[in-house]
């Protein structure tokens, strides 16, 4: 799992466009999630968690149960 932390990107007029941040985070994920935190009706944080999945072979699955 990979968590990316960054400073607030600013858009036009120095304001952060949270919707654009969400779009970019979703576009850049292969597997994972994007979480939006809202405080008093305003988006205050956007978190992305990227997961890396590994597929086990049949031989590995057999040896785990022994």
The first five atom37 places (N, CA, C, CB, O) and aatype in JSON, in Angstrom:
{
  "aatype": [20, 20, 20, 20, 20, 20, 20, 20, 20, 20, 20, 20, 20, 20, 20, 20, 20, 20, 20, 20, 20, 20, 20, 20, 20, 20, 20, 20, 20, 20, 20, 20, 20, 20, 20, 20, 20, 20, 20, 20, 20, 20, 20, 20, 20, 20, 20, 20, 20, 20, 20, 20, 20, 20, 20, 20, 20, 20, 20, 20, 20, 20, 20, 20, 20, 20],
  "atom_mask": [
    [1, 1, 1, 1, 1],
    [1, 1, 1, 1, 1],
    [1, 1, 1, 1, 1],
    [1, 1, 1, 1, 1],
    [1, 1, 1, 1, 1],
    [1, 1, 1, 1, 1],
    [1, 1, 1, 1, 1],
    [1, 1, 1, 1, 1],
    [1, 1, 1, 1, 1],
    [1, 1, 1, 1, 1],
    [1, 1, 1, 1, 1],
    [1, 1, 1, 1, 1],
    [1, 1, 1, 1, 1],
    [1, 1, 1, 1, 1],
    [1, 1, 1, 1, 1],
    [1, 1, 1, 1, 1],
    [1, 1, 1, 1, 1],
    [1, 1, 1, 1, 1],
    [1, 1, 1, 1, 1],
    [1, 1, 1, 1, 1],
    [1, 1, 1, 1, 1],
    [1, 1, 1, 1, 1],
    [1, 1, 1, 1, 1],
    [1, 1, 1, 1, 1],
    [1, 1, 1, 1, 1],
    [1, 1, 1, 1, 1],
    [1, 1, 1, 1, 1],
    [1, 1, 1, 1, 1],
    [1, 1, 1, 1, 1],
    [1, 1, 1, 1, 1],
    [1, 1, 1, 1, 1],
    [1, 1, 1, 1, 1],
    [1, 1, 1, 1, 1],
    [1, 1, 1, 1, 1],
    [1, 1, 1, 1, 1],
    [1, 1, 1, 1, 1],
    [1, 1, 1, 1, 1],
    [1, 1, 1, 1, 1],
    [1, 1, 1, 1, 1],
    [1, 1, 1, 1, 1],
    [1, 1, 1, 1, 1],
    [1, 1, 1, 1, 1],
    [1, 1, 1, 1, 1],
    [1, 1, 1, 1, 1],
    [1, 1, 1, 1, 1],
    [1, 1, 1, 1, 1],
    [1, 1, 1, 1, 1],
    [1, 1, 1, 1, 1],
    [1, 1, 1, 1, 1],
    [1, 1, 1, 1, 1],
    [1, 1, 1, 1, 1],
    [1, 1, 1, 1, 1],
    [1, 1, 1, 1, 1],
    [1, 1, 1, 1, 1],
    [1, 1, 1, 1, 1],
    [1, 1, 1, 1, 1],
    [1, 1, 1, 1, 1],
    [1, 1, 1, 1, 1],
    [1, 1, 1, 1, 1],
    [1, 1, 1, 1, 1],
    [1, 1, 1, 1, 1],
    [1, 1, 1, 1, 1],
    [1, 1, 1, 1, 1],
    [1, 1, 1, 1, 1],
    [1, 1, 1, 1, 1],
    [1, 1, 1, 1, 1]
  ],
  "atom_positions": [
    [[0.83, -1.16, 0.0], [0.0, 0.0, 0.0], [0.89, 1.24, 0.0], [-0.95, -0.01, 1.2], [1.88, 1.29, 0.72]],
    [[0.52, 2.21, -0.81], [1.32, 3.43, -0.89], [0.41, 4.62, -0.62], [2.02, 3.55, -2.28], [-0.62, 4.77, -1.28]],
    [[0.78, 5.46, 0.32], [0.03, 6.68, 0.6], [0.87, 7.86, 0.16], [-0.34, 6.79, 2.11], [2.05, 7.95, 0.5]],
    [[0.27, 8.76, -0.6], [0.99, 9.92, -1.11], [0.5, 11.16, -0.36], [0.79, 10.08, -2.64], [-0.7, 11.41, -0.3]],
    [[1.42, 11.92, 0.19], [1.09, 13.16, 0.89], [1.75, 14.31, 0.15], [1.54, 13.12, 2.37], [2.93, 14.24, -0.2]],
    [[0.99, 15.36, -0.09], [1.56, 16.52, -0.77], [0.9, 17.79, -0.26], [1.4, 16.4, -2.29], [-0.16, 17.77, 0.36]],
    [[1.56, 18.9, -0.55], [1.0, 20.2, -0.2], [-0.17, 20.49, -1.13], [2.07, 21.32, -0.3], [-0.3, 19.88, -2.19]],
    [[-1.02, 21.41, -0.73], [-2.19, 21.78, -1.51], [-1.8, 22.41, -2.83], [-3.08, 22.73, -0.71], [-1.1, 23.43, -2.84]],
    [[-2.23, 21.84, -3.95], [-1.98, 22.49, -5.23], [-2.95, 23.66, -5.37], [-2.14, 21.49, -6.42], [-4.11, 23.56, -4.95]],
    [[-2.51, 24.75, -5.93], [-3.39, 25.9, -6.08], [-3.79, 26.08, -7.52], [-2.72, 27.17, -5.56], [-2.99, 25.86, -8.44]],
    [[-5.03, 26.47, -7.71], [-5.55, 26.71, -9.04], [-5.59, 28.2, -9.3], [-6.93, 26.09, -9.22], [-4.8, 28.96, -8.75]],
    [[-6.52, 28.6, -10.14], [-6.67, 30.01, -10.5], [-7.0, 30.84, -9.27], [-7.77, 30.17, -11.57], [-7.85, 30.44, -8.47]],
    [[-6.37, 31.97, -9.09], [-6.65, 32.85, -7.96], [-6.15, 32.31, -6.64], [-8.1, 33.1, -7.86], [-6.56, 32.8, -5.59]],
    [[-5.27, 31.32, -6.66], [-4.71, 30.77, -5.43], [-5.63, 29.8, -4.7], [-4.36, 31.87, -4.51], [-5.29, 29.32, -3.62]],
    [[-6.8, 29.5, -5.28], [-7.74, 28.57, -4.65], [-7.45, 27.14, -5.09], [-9.2, 28.95, -4.98], [-7.02, 26.91, -6.22]],
    [[-7.69, 26.21, -4.2], [-7.49, 24.79, -4.51], [-8.76, 24.25, -5.16], [-7.13, 23.98, -3.23], [-9.85, 24.41, -4.62]],
    [[-8.61, 23.61, -6.3], [-9.74, 22.98, -6.98], [-9.76, 21.51, -6.56], [-9.64, 23.13, -8.54], [-9.12, 20.67, -7.19]],
    [[-10.51, 21.22, -5.49], [-10.51, 19.87, -4.93], [-11.04, 18.84, -5.92], [-11.33, 19.83, -3.65], [-10.61, 17.69, -5.9]],
    [[-11.97, 19.24, -6.77], [-12.52, 18.3, -7.75], [-11.45, 17.87, -8.75], [-13.71, 18.93, -8.48], [-11.41, 16.71, -9.16]],
    [[-10.59, 18.8, -9.14], [-9.49, 18.46, -10.04], [-8.49, 17.53, -9.35], [-8.78, 19.74, -10.54], [-7.94, 16.63, -9.98]],
    [[-8.25, 17.77, -8.07], [-7.35, 16.9, -7.3], [-7.92, 15.48, -7.26], [-7.15, 17.44, -5.85], [-7.18, 14.51, -7.45]],
    [[-9.23, 15.34, -7.03], [-9.87, 14.02, -7.01], [-9.75, 13.37, -8.37], [-11.35, 14.14, -6.59], [-9.4, 12.19, -8.46]],
    [[-10.03, 14.11, -9.42], [-9.92, 13.55, -10.78], [-8.51, 13.04, -11.06], [-10.3, 14.61, -11.83], [-8.33, 11.94, -11.59]],
    [[-7.51, 13.83, -10.71], [-6.12, 13.42, -10.94], [-5.77, 12.18, -10.14], [-5.17, 14.56, -10.59], [-5.12, 11.27, -10.65]],
    [[-6.2, 12.13, -8.89], [-5.88, 10.98, -8.05], [-6.53, 9.71, -8.59], [-6.35, 11.24, -6.61], [-5.89, 8.65, -8.62]],
    [[-7.78, 9.8, -9.01], [-8.47, 8.63, -9.56], [-7.81, 8.19, -10.87], [-9.97, 8.93, -9.8], [-7.63, 6.99, -11.1]],
    [[-7.45, 9.13, -11.7], [-6.82, 8.82, -12.99], [-5.49, 8.09, -12.79], [-6.59, 10.1, -13.8], [-5.14, 7.2, -13.57]],
    [[-4.75, 8.46, -11.74], [-3.42, 7.89, -11.52], [-3.43, 6.58, -10.74], [-2.58, 8.88, -10.79], [-2.37, 5.98, -10.55]],
    [[-4.59, 6.11, -10.3], [-4.67, 4.86, -9.53], [-4.98, 3.68, -10.44], [-5.73, 4.97, -8.43], [-5.81, 3.78, -11.35]],
    [[-4.31, 2.57, -10.19], [-4.67, 1.32, -10.86], [-5.58, 0.51, -9.92], [-3.39, 0.51, -11.26], [-6.64, 0.04, -10.33]],
    [[-5.15, 0.35, -8.67], [-5.95, -0.28, -7.61], [-5.82, 0.6, -6.38], [-5.48, -1.75, -7.32], [-4.71, 1.02, -6.04]],
    [[-6.9, 0.89, -5.72], [-6.83, 1.67, -4.49], [-8.09, 2.45, -4.23], [-5.67, 2.61, -4.56], [-9.16, 2.09, -4.71]],
    [[-7.95, 3.53, -3.46], [-9.12, 4.32, -3.1], [-8.74, 5.79, -2.95], [-9.75, 3.8, -1.81], [-7.58, 6.13, -2.71]],
    [[-9.74, 6.64, -3.1], [-9.6, 8.07, -2.88], [-10.64, 8.44, -1.84], [-9.77, 8.91, -4.23], [-11.82, 8.16, -2.01]],
    [[-10.19, 9.07, -0.76], [-11.08, 9.45, 0.34], [-11.14, 10.98, 0.42], [-10.6, 8.84, 1.69], [-10.11, 11.65, 0.39]],
    [[-12.36, 11.51, 0.52], [-12.56, 12.95, 0.63], [-13.03, 13.25, 2.04], [-13.59, 13.47, -0.43], [-14.0, 12.66, 2.51]],
    [[-12.35, 14.18, 2.72], [-12.74, 14.59, 4.06], [-13.41, 15.95, 3.99], [-11.5, 14.63, 5.01], [-12.88, 16.89, 3.38]],
    [[-14.59, 16.05, 4.61], [-15.36, 17.29, 4.61], [-15.48, 17.8, 6.04], [-16.76, 17.07, 3.98], [-15.77, 17.03, 6.95]],
    [[-15.26, 19.09, 6.24], [-15.38, 19.73, 7.55], [-16.23, 20.98, 7.38], [-13.97, 20.07, 8.17], [-15.89, 21.88, 6.62]],
    [[-17.35, 21.03, 8.11], [-18.28, 22.15, 8.04], [-18.69, 22.48, 6.61], [-17.66, 23.38, 8.69], [-18.73, 23.64, 6.21]],
    [[-18.99, 21.43, 5.84], [-19.49, 21.6, 4.48], [-18.45, 21.91, 3.43], [-20.48, 22.67, 4.48], [-18.79, 22.15, 2.27]],
    [[-17.18, 21.9, 3.81], [-16.09, 22.18, 2.85], [-15.15, 20.99, 2.77], [-15.31, 23.46, 3.26], [-14.88, 20.33, 3.78]],
    [[-14.66, 20.71, 1.58], [-13.66, 19.67, 1.41], [-12.35, 20.19, 1.99], [-13.49, 19.26, -0.11], [-11.86, 21.24, 1.57]],
    [[-11.8, 19.45, 2.96], [-10.57, 19.9, 3.61], [-9.38, 19.0, 3.3], [-10.77, 19.96, 5.09], [-8.23, 19.39, 3.52]],
    [[-9.65, 17.8, 2.8], [-8.54, 16.87, 2.55], [-8.96, 15.83, 1.53], [-8.11, 16.18, 3.87], [-10.1, 15.39, 1.51]],
    [[-8.02, 15.44, 0.68], [-8.22, 14.35, -0.27], [-7.06, 13.38, -0.08], [-8.31, 14.88, -1.76], [-5.9, 13.77, -0.19]],
    [[-7.38, 12.12, 0.19], [-6.35, 11.09, 0.42], [-6.44, 10.02, -0.66], [-6.51, 10.45, 1.82], [-7.54, 9.6, -1.04]],
    [[-5.29, 9.58, -1.13], [-5.24, 8.47, -2.08], [-4.41, 7.35, -1.49], [-4.66, 8.91, -3.45], [-3.32, 7.58, -0.95]],
    [[-4.93, 6.14, -1.59], [-4.19, 4.96, -1.14], [-4.1, 4.01, -2.33], [-4.87, 4.27, 0.1], [-5.12, 3.57, -2.87]],
    [[-2.89, 3.72, -2.73], [-2.66, 2.81, -3.86], [-2.25, 1.46, -3.33], [-1.59, 3.37, -4.83], [-1.38, 1.36, -2.46]],
    [[-2.87, 0.41, -3.86], [-2.56, -0.96, -3.43], [-1.84, -1.69, -4.54], [-3.84, -1.71, -3.02], [-2.12, -1.49, -5.72]],
    [[-0.91, -2.53, -4.15], [-0.22, -3.4, -5.09], [-0.65, -4.83, -4.8], [1.34, -3.24, -4.98], [-0.5, -5.31, -3.68]],
    [[-1.18, -5.5, -5.79], [-1.69, -6.86, -5.59], [-0.74, -7.87, -6.23], [-3.11, -7.01, -6.18], [-0.18, -7.64, -7.3]],
    [[-0.58, -8.99, -5.54], [0.25, -10.08, -6.02], [-0.62, -11.31, -6.17], [1.45, -10.36, -5.07], [-1.41, -11.63, -5.29]],
    [[-0.47, -11.99, -7.29], [-1.25, -13.2, -7.54], [-0.38, -14.39, -7.2], [-1.75, -13.27, -9.02], [0.72, -14.55, -7.74]],
    [[-0.87, -15.24, -6.29], [-0.12, -16.44, -5.89], [-0.36, -17.55, -6.92], [-0.55, -16.92, -4.46], [-1.45, -17.68, -7.46]],
    [[0.68, -18.33, -7.17], [0.53, -19.46, -8.08], [-0.14, -20.61, -7.33], [1.91, -19.91, -8.65], [-0.23, -20.58, -6.11]],
    [[-0.62, -21.61, -8.06], [-1.28, -22.76, -7.43], [-0.33, -23.51, -6.5], [-1.83, -23.72, -8.5], [-0.74, -23.99, -5.44]],
    [[0.95, -23.61, -6.89], [1.93, -24.32, -6.07], [2.12, -23.6, -4.73], [3.28, -24.43, -6.8], [2.24, -24.26, -3.7]],
    [[2.16, -22.27, -4.73], [2.31, -21.51, -3.49], [1.09, -21.73, -2.59], [2.49, -20.0, -3.79], [1.24, -21.86, -1.38]],
    [[-0.1, -21.77, -3.17], [-1.32, -21.97, -2.39], [-1.33, -23.33, -1.72], [-2.55, -21.81, -3.28], [-1.79, -23.45, -0.59]],
    [[-0.82, -24.38, -2.4], [-0.78, -25.72, -1.81], [0.16, -25.78, -0.63], [-0.37, -26.74, -2.85], [-0.15, -26.42, 0.37]],
    [[1.32, -25.12, -0.73], [2.31, -25.21, 0.34], [1.9, -24.41, 1.57], [3.67, -24.72, -0.16], [2.39, -24.69, 2.67]],
    [[1.02, -23.43, 1.44], [0.6, -22.62, 2.58], [-0.24, -23.46, 3.53], [-0.2, -21.38, 2.1], [-0.15, -23.28, 4.74]],
    [[-1.05, -24.36, 3.02], [-1.93, -25.17, 3.86], [-1.24, -26.31, 4.59], [-3.02, -25.73, 3.04], [-1.88, -26.98, 5.39]],
    [[0.05, -26.56, 4.34], [0.76, -27.69, 4.96], [1.34, -27.33, 6.29], [1.86, -28.2, 4.06], [1.97, -28.17, 6.94]]
  ]
}
